[in-house]
């Protein structure tokens, strides 16, 4: 089963993915929103209860680490975006991304190669 995260949970676990194992205070200082220590601690405990985070004791503090890879979470988040923002249409999402973002020629080539490969698979 793919992990699903609330927006707040995703903000918190993203810090662990970027920074590595961290205490509540370390996570809190890396967040864009100013959250209370107890709020960050609660989010980490919820993530731990879901099995997405674990901790080790480090003196009086706990050091939390992500137990799921960001790629796995990205699949879940992308699926939610396609469903909620683009009515389930992958085509609408891709069109939006290519039209509205600065995409390099190299990125476009890689996308074209991926699309060509997918077309070959679909034709089989």
N, C-alpha and C positions, 0 to 999 in steps of 0.2 A: 504494500500500500504506500502511495506517495504521501509525504508529509504535507500538511496544510498549516498555514500560519495566518494569524491575524496580522494586520499592518504593524502593530506594536511588537509582536513576537518577531516578525521579520526584521524590524529595525534592530532589535537586541541580538538576535542570532547572527545578523550580518556583521556585527562588531566582533563576535567570536571567530567568524570565518576570516575576517581581515586581520585581526590582531592575534588570534590564537587564544589559548587558555587565559582567562581573565577573572579578576574579582568583580564583585558588584560595583565597587567604586571605579574601577578601570573601565568597565562597560559604560557606566553612567557618564564619565567624562568624554567619551567618544560619541555619544548620541547627539544628534542635532537638536532635539527637544530637551528642555531642562525638566527632567523628571526627578521626583523624590527618590532617595535611596531605597525606601520600602517598595516603591512601585517597580523599580528595576529588579529588585530581589524577588518580588512576587512573579513577575514575568518569567524570570529564570527558573523559579520553582515550578511554574506551570509547564514550561518547556521540558523540564526534567521529568515531570509526571507523565508527559506525553512520550518520553523516551528519546527526545531530540537533543538533549543536553545531559551531561553528567558532571559531577564535581568531585574534587578531592579536598580534604581539610588541609588548610595551610594556616596554622596558628589559630587565631580567632576567626579568620575569614575562610571562605570557600573559594576555590578556583574552579570556574566553570569552563567546560569545553564542549564544542559542538560534536554531536555523534552522527549527524547526517551531513552529507556533502552538499555544497551549494547547488551543484548541477541538478541534483534530485529535487531540491526545493524549487529551482528555476522552472522545471517542467510543470510543476503544480501551479506556480504563480502565472506562468504564461497561459496555461489552460484557462485559468480564472479570468485573465484579461481578455482572451479571445471570446469567451462566453459573455462576460458582462459588458465589455466596451464595444465589441464588434459583432454582436449577435451570433456568435459561433462561426463567423466567417474568417478563416485563415487568410483568404485572398484580401479581404478588407484590411486586416492587420498589416500584411506585407506591403500593400499599396500605400497605406498610411506611412509606414516606416521609410519606405524608399522615397516617397514624395516630400515628406515633411522634415526629414533629418539629413544632415550632411553625410552622405555615403561616398566613400572613396571609390575610385575605379577598381582598385584591388578587391574591396569588399563586394562590389557588384559582380566582379568576375567569379568570386567564390560562391556567391548566391546563385549565379547562373549555372555554375557547375553542379551545385547541389540540386537545383531544379531540374537540370538535364538528367541527373542520376535518378531522381524521383520519377520522372516521366518514363524512363526506361523500365523501372520497376513496375510502374502502372500498366505499361504496354505488354508485359509478360503474361 
